[in-house]
Amino acid sequence: MSTASTVLDALGEPGRRRLLELLHVGAEVTVSDLVESSGMRQPQVSKHLKVLAAAELVSVRSSGRHRHYRLNGVGLRAAHDWFASFEDVWHARFDALDALVSNDPPEENSHD
């Protein structure tokens, strides 16, 4: 089971975030596709994909000699749930902003 800590650690590296962005655009891609699109070398891409798979951010399907990768929502859900736990902070800020805006006198229309 993926934890928020594992997911956030995996996402801490810009190269891994870039690979997730590339996977988001395509439905399923091979390591070769990611090497070409990312500008990284194959060993780097493979290493990053291993970390992303351990965090359940990507899933892999083997087909012959090729491995096909795609986004996996399990890891994304762990991160989303962790961030959502701070939702009360945002609601409090939006409530304060709403109160501030509500207390402003209405703008007067000047008819010259």
N, C-alpha and C positions, 0 to 999 in steps of 0.2 A: 504494500500500500504506500502510495506516495504521500509525503508530508510536505507542508508548506516550506519547512526549512530546506529539504532536499531540492524542491523546485526553485526556491529563491537562490540557493547556492548555484544551481545549474544555470539560472538566468543571469547570474552576475558577470558572466563572460560575454563580451560583445560579439564574438564569433558565433557563439551558440544562439544568441538572440537573432543574429543575421540568418542563420540556418532555419530557425523557426519562421522567420518572415518569408523566406523562400518557400518553405513547405506550405505556408498559409496560402500562397498564390497558386500552387499546383496541388492537384489531388494526391498524387503519389509520384515520387521521383526516386531515381537511383543515386547512389553515391557519386557516380560519374557526372550526373546532371548537377548535383550540388557543388562538385568541384568546379565545374565550368561556370556556374552561375555566381558562386561566392568569391572566386579568385583565390581561394585557399588551396593548399596542396592536399592530396588524397589522405595522407596520414593524419593531418589536422582535422579534416572533415570526419574521418572515421572515429577519431578520439572524441570529438565533440558529440557525435551521434551516440556513442556509447554512454556518455554522461546524460544526455537527453533521454535516452531509453531507460536508464536506471531511475530517472525522475518521473518516468511515465509521461513524458511530454511528446514522445514520438513512439510509433509502433513500426515494426519491421515485418516484411513478408519476403521470404526467399522464393525465387523462381529461377531454377537452374543455377547459374553462377552469379546471378544478380540479386541484390538485396534492394527492396523497394521500401522507402520510408514515407510516412505520412504523420500528420499531427495526431496526437492522442489526447482526448479531452480529460482523462483521469488526472493527470498532473496539473492541467490548467484549472480544474475544479478545486484542487487543494489550495492553489494560490488564490483563486477567486474567493473561496470561503474565508481564507485568512484575512484578505483585504476587506471583505464584507463585515468582518467583526469590528471594524472601525467606522462603520456606517453612521453610528450615533454622533460621531464627531462632525461629519459632514452635515447631518440633519440639523444639529445645533447651530452650525455656522449659517446654513441657509435660513433657518428660523430667525436668527439675529439680523441677517441681511434683509429679510422680508419685513421685520419690525422697523428697521431703520428706514427702509423705503416707504413704508406705510405712514410714517410720522412726518415725512416731508410734505410741506404744503403744496397743493397743486399749483402747477405753473399757470401764470395768468397769460391769457391771450391778449396781446395788445392790438387794438384796431385803430390804426392811424388814419 
